[in-house]
Amino acid sequence: MVPDTTRQELAAIRGSFDASVAAVTAAGASAVWAIWAWWALPLALLLAVAFYRLFALPRAEMFAGLLEAAFDVHRCLLYKALRWPVPTDPESEPLRGQELTAYLWRGTAPLSLQFEAEVTQAQADDE
């Protein structure tokens, strides 16, 4: 649905975030060594907090920012893919967005809803 470049950027930062979470988890799990060495517990906790603050948190914020930006830029593709009427002006967009969210979450649509004509692949390529 979204362009390949956007998808690749999101996948790259998500992979980086996943690796950060794995590092935090591994550091926290290393606390099990405290059974044999008392100093392993504070070291494991220190490493887990450091990995979280230095790597996981900034990458999560970056991923969230990129995801929000991708939605802001490509939200009309969602409307078109669902054959939902695209908002015609900035004032109607919040209402249309709330209606679309209700439709996706609960399956409820406004009584006045008219789905847009289906777009063929050739028409989509022309745009």
N, CA, C and O atoms as CSV, one atom per row, in Angstrom:
chain,resi,resn,atom,element,x,y,z
A,1,MET,N,N,0.819,-1.177,0.000
A,1,MET,CA,C,0.000,0.000,0.000
A,1,MET,C,C,0.875,1.257,0.000
A,1,MET,O,O,0.651,2.165,-0.801
A,2,VAL,N,N,1.853,1.314,0.879
A,2,VAL,CA,C,2.740,2.479,0.886
A,2,VAL,C,C,3.903,2.217,-0.060
A,2,VAL,O,O,4.214,1.064,-0.357
A,3,PRO,N,N,4.537,3.263,-0.529
A,3,PRO,CA,C,5.671,3.084,-1.439
A,3,PRO,C,C,6.793,2.260,-0.801
A,3,PRO,O,O,6.959,2.236,0.419
A,4,ASP,N,N,7.555,1.588,-1.664
A,4,ASP,CA,C,8.624,0.707,-1.189
A,4,ASP,C,C,9.673,1.443,-0.366
A,4,ASP,O,O,10.175,0.895,0.615
A,5,THR,N,N,10.015,2.675,-0.745
A,5,THR,CA,C,11.034,3.407,0.013
A,5,THR,C,C,10.571,3.664,1.440
A,5,THR,O,O,11.355,3.536,2.380
A,6,THR,N,N,9.315,4.021,1.606
A,6,THR,CA,C,8.774,4.254,2.949
A,6,THR,C,C,8.773,2.956,3.737
A,6,THR,O,O,9.152,2.934,4.908
A,7,ARG,N,N,8.350,1.885,3.101
A,7,ARG,CA,C,8.310,0.582,3.759
A,7,ARG,C,C,9.714,0.150,4.178
A,7,ARG,O,O,9.893,-0.389,5.270
A,8,GLN,N,N,10.704,0.379,3.327
A,8,GLN,CA,C,12.079,-0.011,3.643
A,8,GLN,C,C,12.631,0.803,4.811
A,8,GLN,O,O,13.312,0.261,5.681
A,9,GLU,N,N,12.336,2.104,4.830
A,9,GLU,CA,C,12.807,2.942,5.939
A,9,GLU,C,C,12.182,2.502,7.256
A,9,GLU,O,O,12.863,2.420,8.278
A,10,LEU,N,N,10.879,2.218,7.227
A,10,LEU,CA,C,10.207,1.760,8.447
A,10,LEU,C,C,10.745,0.398,8.891
A,10,LEU,O,O,10.928,0.162,10.085
A,11,ALA,N,N,10.994,-0.488,7.940
A,11,ALA,CA,C,11.522,-1.809,8.287
A,11,ALA,C,C,12.930,-1.702,8.873
A,11,ALA,O,O,13.274,-2.436,9.800
A,12,ALA,N,N,13.734,-0.802,8.343
A,12,ALA,CA,C,15.106,-0.646,8.840
A,12,ALA,C,C,15.116,-0.141,10.280
A,12,ALA,O,O,15.831,-0.683,11.123
A,13,ILE,N,N,14.326,0.892,10.566
A,13,ILE,CA,C,14.333,1.423,11.928
A,13,ILE,C,C,13.655,0.451,12.879
A,13,ILE,O,O,14.031,0.367,14.048
A,14,ARG,N,N,12.662,-0.285,12.397
A,14,ARG,CA,C,12.018,-1.292,13.251
A,14,ARG,C,C,13.002,-2.408,13.586
A,14,ARG,O,O,13.035,-2.883,14.721
A,15,GLY,N,N,13.798,-2.827,12.614
A,15,GLY,CA,C,14.816,-3.839,12.879
A,15,GLY,C,C,15.836,-3.363,13.895
A,15,GLY,O,O,16.262,-4.122,14.765
A,16,SER,N,N,16.221,-2.111,13.781
A,16,SER,CA,C,17.162,-1.525,14.731
A,16,SER,C,C,16.541,-1.468,16.130
A,16,SER,O,O,17.208,-1.760,17.122
A,17,PHE,N,N,15.268,-1.091,16.200
A,17,PHE,CA,C,14.571,-1.045,17.483
A,17,PHE,C,C,14.461,-2.449,18.083
A,17,PHE,O,O,14.687,-2.632,19.279
A,18,ASP,N,N,14.116,-3.440,17.257
A,18,ASP,CA,C,14.004,-4.813,17.740
A,18,ASP,C,C,15.340,-5.311,18.310
A,18,ASP,O,O,15.372,-5.995,19.332
A,19,ALA,N,N,16.432,-4.959,17.636
A,19,ALA,CA,C,17.753,-5.352,18.131
A,19,ALA,C,C,18.045,-4.692,19.477
A,19,ALA,O,O,18.645,-5.309,20.356
A,20,SER,N,N,17.629,-3.457,19.634
A,20,SER,CA,C,17.824,-2.752,20.910
A,20,SER,C,C,17.045,-3.426,22.030
A,20,SER,O,O,17.556,-3.600,23.136
A,21,VAL,N,N,15.809,-3.802,21.737
A,21,VAL,CA,C,14.989,-4.483,22.744
A,21,VAL,C,C,15.598,-5.831,23.092
A,21,VAL,O,O,15.577,-6.239,24.253
A,22,ALA,N,N,16.137,-6.523,22.106
A,22,ALA,CA,C,16.805,-7.799,22.369
A,22,ALA,C,C,18.015,-7.597,23.282
A,22,ALA,O,O,18.272,-8.419,24.161
A,23,ALA,N,N,18.754,-6.515,23.078
A,23,ALA,CA,C,19.915,-6.233,23.929
A,23,ALA,C,C,19.485,-5.936,25.362
A,23,ALA,O,O,20.122,-6.393,26.311
A,24,VAL,N,N,18.410,-5.174,25.520
A,24,VAL,CA,C,17.895,-4.879,26.864
A,24,VAL,C,C,17.445,-6.172,27.537
A,24,VAL,O,O,17.729,-6.397,28.714
A,25,THR,N,N,16.751,-7.010,26.795
A,25,THR,CA,C,16.264,-8.280,27.336
A,25,THR,C,C,17.428,-9.193,27.732
A,25,THR,O,O,17.405,-9.816,28.793
A,26,ALA,N,N,18.428,-9.265,26.883
A,26,ALA,CA,C,19.589,-10.104,27.184
A,26,ALA,C,C,20.332,-9.589,28.410
A,26,ALA,O,O,20.771,-10.372,29.252
A,27,ALA,N,N,20.469,-8.287,28.505
A,27,ALA,CA,C,21.152,-7.718,29.670
A,27,ALA,C,C,20.367,-8.010,30.951
A,27,ALA,O,O,20.944,-8.362,31.980
A,28,GLY,N,N,19.044,-7.857,30.871
A,28,GLY,CA,C,18.221,-8.158,32.044
A,28,GLY,C,C,18.244,-9.633,32.403
A,28,GLY,O,O,18.276,-9.993,33.580
A,29,ALA,N,N,18.227,-10.491,31.381
A,29,ALA,CA,C,18.248,-11.934,31.619
A,29,ALA,C,C,19.573,-12.400,32.200
A,29,ALA,O,O,19.628,-13.439,32.859
A,30,SER,N,N,20.618,-11.664,31.969
A,30,SER,CA,C,21.917,-12.061,32.520
A,30,SER,C,C,21.953,-11.924,34.042
A,30,SER,O,O,22.923,-12.336,34.678
A,31,ALA,N,N,20.917,-11.356,34.620
A,31,ALA,CA,C,20.846,-11.250,36.080
A,31,ALA,C,C,20.757,-12.626,36.730
A,31,ALA,O,O,20.995,-12.758,37.931
A,32,VAL,N,N,20.417,-13.650,35.953
A,32,VAL,CA,C,20.341,-14.997,36.490
A,32,VAL,C,C,21.700,-15.447,37.043
A,32,VAL,O,O,21.764,-16.314,37.914
A,33,TRP,N,N,22.763,-14.861,36.540
A,33,TRP,CA,C,24.103,-15.227,37.019
A,33,TRP,C,C,24.353,-14.758,38.448
A,33,TRP,O,O,25.359,-15.128,39.054
A,34,ALA,N,N,23.452,-13.953,38.987
A,34,ALA,CA,C,23.601,-13.476,40.363
A,34,ALA,C,C,23.566,-14.632,41.370
A,34,ALA,O,O,24.027,-14.495,42.504
A,35,ILE,N,N,23.026,-15.747,40.948
A,35,ILE,CA,C,23.022,-16.932,41.828
A,35,ILE,C,C,24.451,-17.353,42.149
A,35,ILE,O,O,24.732,-17.788,43.266
A,36,TRP,N,N,25.355,-17.228,41.182
A,36,TRP,CA,C,26.742,-17.652,41.366
A,36,TRP,C,C,27.693,-16.501,41.659
A,36,TRP,O,O,28.742,-16.701,42.271
A,37,ALA,N,N,27.334,-15.301,41.226
A,37,ALA,CA,C,28.199,-14.132,41.469
A,37,ALA,C,C,27.311,-12.940,41.823
A,37,ALA,O,O,26.523,-12.483,40.996
A,38,TRP,N,N,27.440,-12.441,43.044
A,38,TRP,CA,C,26.568,-11.377,43.531
A,38,TRP,C,C,26.635,-10.129,42.660
A,38,TRP,O,O,25.639,-9.421,42.510
A,39,TRP,N,N,27.804,-9.856,42.085
A,39,TRP,CA,C,28.009,-8.631,41.318
A,39,TRP,C,C,27.315,-8.672,39.956
A,39,TRP,O,O,27.233,-7.647,39.280
A,40,ALA,N,N,26.812,-9.840,39.542
A,40,ALA,CA,C,26.145,-9.946,38.242
A,40,ALA,C,C,24.803,-9.207,38.237
A,40,ALA,O,O,24.388,-8.680,37.204
A,41,LEU,N,N,24.131,-9.169,39.381
A,41,LEU,CA,C,22.823,-8.506,39.430
A,41,LEU,C,C,22.925,-7.007,39.190
A,41,LEU,O,O,22.239,-6.495,38.305
A,42,PRO,N,N,23.757,-6.274,39.943
A,42,PRO,CA,C,23.835,-4.836,39.656
A,42,PRO,C,C,24.387,-4.533,38.259
A,42,PRO,O,O,23.970,-3.567,37.619
A,43,LEU,N,N,25.322,-5.358,37.793
A,43,LEU,CA,C,25.871,-5.150,36.461
A,43,LEU,C,C,24.803,-5.382,35.389
A,43,LEU,O,O,24.706,-4.610,34.436
A,44,ALA,N,N,24.008,-6.435,35.540
A,44,ALA,CA,C,22.946,-6.733,34.573
A,44,ALA,C,C,21.914,-5.616,34.553
A,44,ALA,O,O,21.479,-5.188,33.483
A,45,LEU,N,N,21.523,-5.148,35.721
A,45,LEU,CA,C,20.546,-4.065,35.782
A,45,LEU,C,C,21.099,-2.770,35.205
A,45,LEU,O,O,20.385,-2.040,34.518
A,46,LEU,N,N,22.355,-2.486,35.478
A,46,LEU,CA,C,22.981,-1.285,34.929
A,46,LEU,C,C,23.038,-1.350,33.402
A,46,LEU,O,O,22.741,-0.369,32.720
A,47,LEU,N,N,23.420,-2.507,32.876
A,47,LEU,CA,C,23.470,-2.672,31.425
A,47,LEU,C,C,22.081,-2.574,30.797
A,47,LEU,O,O,21.912,-1.953,29.747
A,48,ALA,N,N,21.094,-3.186,31.437
A,48,ALA,CA,C,19.732,-3.139,30.898
A,48,ALA,C,C,19.219,-1.703,30.851
A,48,ALA,O,O,18.628,-1.289,29.854
A,49,VAL,N,N,19.438,-0.948,31.911
A,49,VAL,CA,C,19.000,0.453,31.945
A,49,VAL,C,C,19.772,1.276,30.918
A,49,VAL,O,O,19.193,2.113,30.225
A,50,ALA,N,N,21.065,1.041,30.823
A,50,ALA,CA,C,21.878,1.799,29.858
A,50,ALA,C,C,21.443,1.501,28.427
A,50,ALA,O,O,21.296,2.425,27.627
A,51,PHE,N,N,21.233,0.218,28.086
A,51,PHE,CA,C,20.783,-0.127,26.728
A,51,PHE,C,C,19.416,0.470,26.443
A,51,PHE,O,O,19.143,0.925,25.332
A,52,TYR,N,N,18.557,0.462,27.458
A,52,TYR,CA,C,17.221,1.034,27.282
A,52,TYR,C,C,17.304,2.531,26.999
A,52,TYR,O,O,16.710,3.025,26.041
A,53,ARG,N,N,18.039,3.241,27.835
A,53,ARG,CA,C,18.108,4.708,27.707
A,53,ARG,C,C,18.898,5.152,26.470
A,53,ARG,O,O,18.519,6.116,25.806
A,54,LEU,N,N,19.987,4.453,26.163
A,54,LEU,CA,C,20.853,4.891,25.070
A,54,LEU,C,C,20.421,4.391,23.695
A,54,LEU,O,O,20.672,5.051,22.687
A,55,PHE,N,N,19.771,3.227,23.650
A,55,PHE,CA,C,19.449,2.648,22.344
A,55,PHE,C,C,17.954,2.443,22.106
A,55,PHE,O,O,17.413,2.942,21.119
A,56,ALA,N,N,17.284,1.720,22.993
A,56,ALA,CA,C,15.892,1.344,22.745
A,56,ALA,C,C,14.963,2.556,22.719
A,56,ALA,O,O,14.157,2.698,21.799
A,57,LEU,N,N,15.066,3.413,23.703
A,57,LEU,CA,C,14.161,4.563,23.779
A,57,LEU,C,C,14.309,5.521,22.595
A,57,LEU,O,O,13.297,5.890,21.999
A,58,PRO,N,N,15.530,5.940,22.225
A,58,PRO,CA,C,15.649,6.821,21.048
A,58,PRO,C,C,15.162,6.170,19.761
A,58,PRO,O,O,14.567,6.840,18.917
A,59,ARG,N,N,15.409,4.868,19.600
A,59,ARG,CA,C,14.968,4.197,18.372
A,59,ARG,C,C,13.457,4.027,18.361
A,59,ARG,O,O,12.843,4.084,17.295
A,60,ALA,N,N,12.850,3.822,19.510
A,60,ALA,CA,C,11.390,3.744,19.575
A,60,ALA,C,C,10.775,5.093,19.206
A,60,ALA,O,O,9.782,5.152,18.482
A,61,GLU,N,N,11.367,6.168,19.704
A,61,GLU,CA,C,10.871,7.502,19.361
A,61,GLU,C,C,11.039,7.786,17.870
A,61,GLU,O,O,10.166,8.395,17.251
A,62,MET,N,N,12.156,7.348,17.295
A,62,MET,CA,C,12.389,7.553,15.869
A,62,MET,C,C,11.391,6.742,15.042
A,62,MET,O,O,10.844,7.239,14.057
A,63,PHE,N,N,11.157,5.491,15.447
A,63,PHE,CA,C,10.196,4.657,14.728
A,63,PHE,C,C,8.796,5.262,14.797
A,63,PHE,O,O,8.086,5.311,13.792
A,64,ALA,N,N,8.403,5.722,15.982
A,64,ALA,CA,C,7.081,6.337,16.138
A,64,ALA,C,C,6.961,7.588,15.267
A,64,ALA,O,O,5.924,7.811,14.641
A,65,GLY,N,N,8.007,8.395,15.226
A,65,GLY,CA,C,7.988,9.600,14.397
A,65,GLY,C,C,7.887,9.287,12.917
A,65,GLY,O,O,7.132,9.932,12.190
A,66,LEU,N,N,8.650,8.295,12.471
A,66,LEU,CA,C,8.593,7.901,11.062
A,66,LEU,C,C,7.244,7.292,10.705
A,66,LEU,O,O,6.719,7.540,9.619
A,67,LEU,N,N,6.682,6.500,11.604
A,67,LEU,CA,C,5.383,5.903,11.350
A,67,LEU,C,C,4.297,6.971,11.255
A,67,LEU,O,O,3.431,6.912,10.382
A,68,GLU,N,N,4.351,7.930,12.147
A,68,GLU,CA,C,3.389,9.037,12.107
A,68,GLU,C,C,3.551,9.854,10.829
A,68,GLU,O,O,2.562,10.227,10.199
A,69,ALA,N,N,4.793,10.131,10.449
A,69,ALA,CA,C,5.042,10.887,9.219
A,69,ALA,C,C,4.561,10.111,7.994
A,69,ALA,O,O,3.979,10.688,7.075
A,70,ALA,N,N,4.808,8.797,7.987
A,70,ALA,CA,C,4.353,7.973,6.852
A,70,ALA,C,C,2.836,8.004,6.750
A,70,ALA,O,O,2.287,8.078,5.650
A,71,PHE,N,N,2.163,7.948,7.877
A,71,PHE,CA,C,0.705,8.021,7.848
A,71,PHE,C,C,0.246,9.396,7.365
A,71,PHE,O,O,-0.666,9.496,6.544
A,72,ASP,N,N,0.871,10.444,7.869
A,72,ASP,CA,C,0.483,11.799,7.459
A,72,ASP,C,C,0.645,12.004,5.957
A,72,ASP,O,O,-0.193,12.638,5.315
A,73,VAL,N,N,1.716,11.469,5.408
A,73,VAL,CA,C,2.001,11.662,3.988
A,73,VAL,C,C,1.147,10.755,3.109
A,73,VAL,O,O,0.709,11.167,2.034
A,74,HIS,N,N,0.907,9.522,3.557
A,74,HIS,CA,C,0.264,8.526,2.693
A,74,HIS,C,C,-1.145,8.144,3.144
A,74,HIS,O,O,-1.655,7.108,2.718
A,75,ARG,N,N,-1.783,8.942,3.988
A,75,ARG,CA,C,-3.090,8.563,4.504
A,75,ARG,C,C,-4.153,8.472,3.417
A,75,ARG,O,O,-5.105,7.703,3.551
A,76,CYS,N,N,-4.009,9.233,2.358
A,76,CYS,CA,C,-4.995,9.154,1.264
A,76,CYS,C,C,-4.974,7.776,0.607
A,76,CYS,O,O,-5.992,7.333,0.076
A,77,LEU,N,N,-3.837,7.100,0.636
A,77,LEU,CA,C,-3.771,5.741,0.096
A,77,LEU,C,C,-4.663,4.791,0.891
A,77,LEU,O,O,-5.251,3.867,0.330
A,78,LEU,N,N,-4.760,5.023,2.202
A,78,LEU,CA,C,-5.643,4.206,3.030
A,78,LEU,C,C,-7.098,4.433,2.641
A,78,LEU,O,O,-7.867,3.484,2.487
A,79,TYR,N,N,-7.461,5.688,2.484
A,79,TYR,CA,C,-8.835,5.996,2.069
A,79,TYR,C,C,-9.148,5.319,0.728
A,79,TYR,O,O,-10.206,4.710,0.565
A,80,LYS,N,N,-8.238,5.430,-0.208
A,80,LYS,CA,C,-8.469,4.863,-1.543
A,80,LYS,C,C,-8.512,3.338,-1.505
A,80,LYS,O,O,-9.338,2.725,-2.181
A,81,ALA,N,N,-7.631,2.722,-0.720
A,81,ALA,CA,C,-7.602,1.261,-0.637
A,81,ALA,C,C,-8.902,0.711,-0.052
A,81,ALA,O,O,-9.336,-0.380,-0.420
A,82,LEU,N,N,-9.516,1.456,0.848
A,82,LEU,CA,C,-10.767,1.025,1.465
A,82,LEU,C,C,-11.999,1.539,0.724
A,82,LEU,O,O,-13.136,1.283,1.120
A,83,ARG,N,N,-11.739,2.280,-0.378
A,83,ARG,CA,C,-12.801,2.887,-1.171
A,83,ARG,C,C,-13.641,3.845,-0.328
A,83,ARG,O,O,-14.840,4.002,-0.555
A,84,TRP,N,N,-13.006,4.467,0.626
A,84,TRP,CA,C,-13.652,5.413,1.531
A,84,TRP,C,C,-13.528,6.798,0.906
A,84,TRP,O,O,-12.491,7.101,0.317
A,85,PRO,N,N,-14.535,7.642,1.012
A,85,PRO,CA,C,-14.433,8.983,0.429
A,85,PRO,C,C,-13.270,9.774,1.040
A,85,PRO,O,O,-13.165,9.897,2.261
A,86,VAL,N,N,-12.416,10.297,0.190
A,86,VAL,CA,C,-11.274,11.090,0.650
A,86,VAL,C,C,-11.789,12.460,1.079
A,86,VAL,O,O,-12.596,13.058,0.366
A,87,PRO,N,N,-11.341,12.974,2.232
A,87,PRO,CA,C,-11.789,14.301,2.663
A,87,PRO,C,C,-11.472,15.356,1.611
A,87,PRO,O,O,-10.413,15.332,0.983
A,88,THR,N,N,-12.398,16.269,1.434
A,88,THR,CA,C,-12.229,17.291,0.406
A,88,THR,C,C,-11.634,18.577,0.942
A,88,THR,O,O,-11.153,19.404,0.167
A,89,ASP,N,N,-11.656,18.764,2.262
A,89,ASP,CA,C,-11.081,19.972,2.851
A,89,ASP,C,C,-10.567,19.659,4.253
A,89,ASP,O,O,-10.963,18.662,4.856
A,90,PRO,N,N,-9.689,20.509,4.767
A,90,PRO,CA,C,-9.088,20.230,6.084
A,90,PRO,C,C,-10.108,20.161,7.226
A,90,PRO,O,O,-9.881,19.458,8.211
A,91,GLU,N,N,-11.214,20.873,7.107
A,91,GLU,CA,C,-12.210,20.873,8.181
A,91,GLU,C,C,-12.942,19.535,8.281
A,91,GLU,O,O,-13.330,19.120,9.373
A,92,SER,N,N,-13.130,18.861,7.149
A,92,SER,CA,C,-13.869,17.595,7.172
A,92,SER,C,C,-12.978,16.391,7.483
A,92,SER,O,O,-13.488,15.309,7.771
A,93,GLU,N,N,-11.669,16.562,7.428
A,93,GLU,CA,C,-10.777,15.428,7.611
A,93,GLU,C,C,-10.863,14.783,8.990
A,93,GLU,O,O,-10.886,13.554,9.063
A,94,PRO,N,N,-10.913,15.542,10.094
A,94,PRO,CA,C,-11.021,14.859,11.396
A,94,PRO,C,C,-12.283,14.003,11.512
A,94,PRO,O,O,-12.233,12.898,12.052
A,95,LEU,N,N,-13.404,14.503,11.014
A,95,LEU,CA,C,-14.646,13.733,11.074
A,95,LEU,C,C,-14.543,12.474,10.207
A,95,LEU,O,O,-14.938,11.390,10.636
A,96,ARG,N,N,-14.014,12.618,8.988
A,96,ARG,CA,C,-13.842,11.459,8.105
A,96,ARG,C,C,-12.904,10.436,8.740
A,96,ARG,O,O,-13.137,9.230,8.654
A,97,GLY,N,N,-11.850,10.923,9.373
A,97,GLY,CA,C,-10.912,10.023,10.040
A,97,GLY,C,C,-11.556,9.277,11.189
A,97,GLY,O,O,-11.308,8.084,11.364
A,98,GLN,N,N,-12.379,9.956,11.977
A,98,GLN,CA,C,-13.080,9.297,13.081
A,98,GLN,C,C,-14.071,8.262,12.555
A,98,GLN,O,O,-14.212,7.183,13.130
A,99,GLU,N,N,-14.754,8.591,11.467
A,99,GLU,CA,C,-15.691,7.644,10.867
A,99,GLU,C,C,-14.954,6.408,10.344
A,99,GLU,O,O,-15.413,5.279,10.514
A,100,LEU,N,N,-13.809,6.641,9.709
A,100,LEU,CA,C,-13.022,5.533,9.179
A,100,LEU,C,C,-12.495,4.657,10.311
A,100,LEU,O,O,-12.501,3.431,10.200
A,101,THR,N,N,-12.043,5.272,11.389
A,101,THR,CA,C,-11.565,4.516,12.549
A,101,THR,C,C,-12.686,3.673,13.143
A,101,THR,O,O,-12.476,2.506,13.472
A,102,ALA,N,N,-13.867,4.252,13.282
A,102,ALA,CA,C,-15.010,3.491,13.802
A,102,ALA,C,C,-15.352,2.331,12.877
A,102,ALA,O,O,-15.719,1.251,13.339
A,103,TYR,N,N,-15.233,2.554,11.581
A,103,TYR,CA,C,-15.509,1.492,10.611
A,103,TYR,C,C,-14.495,0.352,10.747
A,103,TYR,O,O,-14.870,-0.820,10.718
A,104,LEU,N,N,-13.224,0.694,10.895
A,104,LEU,CA,C,-12.185,-0.329,11.004
A,104,LEU,C,C,-12.245,-1.062,12.340
A,104,LEU,O,O,-12.032,-2.274,12.383
A,105,TRP,N,N,-12.531,-0.349,13.433
A,105,TRP,CA,C,-12.541,-0.960,14.754
A,105,TRP,C,C,-13.827,-1.724,15.026
A,105,TRP,O,O,-13.793,-2.841,15.543
A,106,ARG,N,N,-14.970,-1.118,14.674
A,106,ARG,CA,C,-16.249,-1.707,15.072
A,106,ARG,C,C,-17.099,-2.182,13.899
A,106,ARG,O,O,-18.116,-2.846,14.097
A,107,GLY,N,N,-16.692,-1.848,12.694
A,107,GLY,CA,C,-17.478,-2.241,11.535
A,107,GLY,C,C,-18.706,-1.381,11.320
A,107,GLY,O,O,-19.613,-1.754,10.577
A,108,THR,N,N,-18.733,-0.225,11.975
A,108,THR,CA,C,-19.877,0.674,11.818
A,108,THR,C,C,-19.512,1.787,10.858
A,108,THR,O,O,-18.405,2.325,10.899
A,109,ALA,N,N,-20.448,2.120,10.001
A,109,ALA,CA,C,-20.237,3.192,9.026
A,109,ALA,C,C,-21.427,4.136,9.084
A,109,ALA,O,O,-22.535,3.718,9.422
A,110,PRO,N,N,-21.210,5.407,8.756
A,110,PRO,CA,C,-22.337,6.340,8.724
A,110,PRO,C,C,-23.377,5.883,7.692
A,110,PRO,O,O,-23.029,5.289,6.671
A,111,LEU,N,N,-24.635,6.164,7.966
A,111,LEU,CA,C,-25.698,5.767,7.048
A,111,LEU,C,C,-25.552,6.432,5.683
A,111,LEU,O,O,-25.969,5.875,4.667
A,112,SER,N,N,-24.968,7.604,5.663
A,112,SER,CA,C,-24.840,8.348,4.408
A,112,SER,C,C,-23.613,7.939,3.582
A,112,SER,O,O,-23.355,8.520,2.528
A,113,LEU,N,N,-22.863,6.948,4.056
A,113,LEU,CA,C,-21.619,6.574,3.371
A,113,LEU,C,C,-21.891,5.987,1.990
A,113,LEU,O,O,-22.750,5.121,1.823
A,114,GLN,N,N,-21.154,6.470,1.022
A,114,GLN,CA,C,-21.162,5.920,-0.327
A,114,GLN,C,C,-19.717,5.551,-0.653
A,114,GLN,O,O,-18.858,6.429,-0.733
A,115,PHE,N,N,-19.443,4.261,-0.841
A,115,PHE,CA,C,-18.093,3.857,-1.192
A,115,PHE,C,C,-17.728,4.424,-2.555
A,115,PHE,O,O,-18.579,4.543,-3.436
A,116,GLU,N,N,-16.464,4.771,-2.721
A,116,GLU,CA,C,-15.968,5.278,-3.993
A,116,GLU,C,C,-15.876,4.135,-4.995
A,116,GLU,O,O,-15.813,2.966,-4.617
A,117,ALA,N,N,-15.868,4.484,-6.269
A,117,ALA,CA,C,-15.702,3.473,-7.305
A,117,ALA,C,C,-14.342,2.814,-7.146
A,117,ALA,O,O,-13.365,3.465,-6.776
A,118,GLU,N,N,-14.286,1.528,-7.425
A,118,GLU,CA,C,-13.028,0.794,-7.290
A,118,GLU,C,C,-12.026,1.282,-8.332
A,118,GLU,O,O,-12.366,1.477,-9.499
A,119,VAL,N,N,-10.799,1.474,-7.892
A,119,VAL,CA,C,-9.739,1.951,-8.769
A,119,VAL,C,C,-9.010,0.741,-9.326
A,119,VAL,O,O,-8.566,-0.125,-8.571
A,120,THR,N,N,-8.886,0.680,-10.635
A,120,THR,CA,C,-8.145,-0.422,-11.251
A,120,THR,C,C,-6.654,-0.163,-11.143
A,120,THR,O,O,-6.239,0.963,-10.867
A,121,GLN,N,N,-5.848,-1.183,-11.357
A,121,GLN,CA,C,-4.393,-1.030,-11.268
A,121,GLN,C,C,-3.883,-0.032,-12.306
A,121,GLN,O,O,-2.963,0.735,-12.025
A,122,ALA,N,N,-4.467,-0.035,-13.491
A,122,ALA,CA,C,-4.037,0.896,-14.548
A,122,ALA,C,C,-4.322,2.343,-14.134
A,122,ALA,O,O,-3.513,3.235,-14.390
A,123,GLN,N,N,-5.479,2.574,-13.490
A,123,GLN,CA,C,-5.798,3.919,-13.023
A,123,GLN,C,C,-4.861,4.337,-11.899
A,123,GLN,O,O,-4.439,5.492,-11.835
A,124,ALA,N,N,-4.537,3.411,-11.022
A,124,ALA,CA,C,-3.629,3.714,-9.915
A,124,ALA,C,C,-2.243,4.045,-10.431
A,124,ALA,O,O,-1.569,4.915,-9.879
A,125,ASP,N,N,-1.800,3.356,-11.497
A,125,ASP,CA,C,-0.483,3.621,-12.063
A,125,ASP,C,C,-0.433,4.992,-12.726
A,125,ASP,O,O,0.619,5.631,-12.742
A,126,ASP,N,N,-1.558,5.452,-13.275
A,126,ASP,CA,C,-1.615,6.762,-13.917
A,126,ASP,C,C,-1.471,7.888,-12.902
A,126,ASP,O,O,-0.981,8.967,-13.237
A,127,GLU,N,N,-1.901,7.641,-11.649
A,127,GLU,CA,C,-1.828,8.687,-10.628
A,127,GLU,C,C,-0.476,8.769,-10.123
A,127,GLU,O,O,-0.191,9.588,-9.250
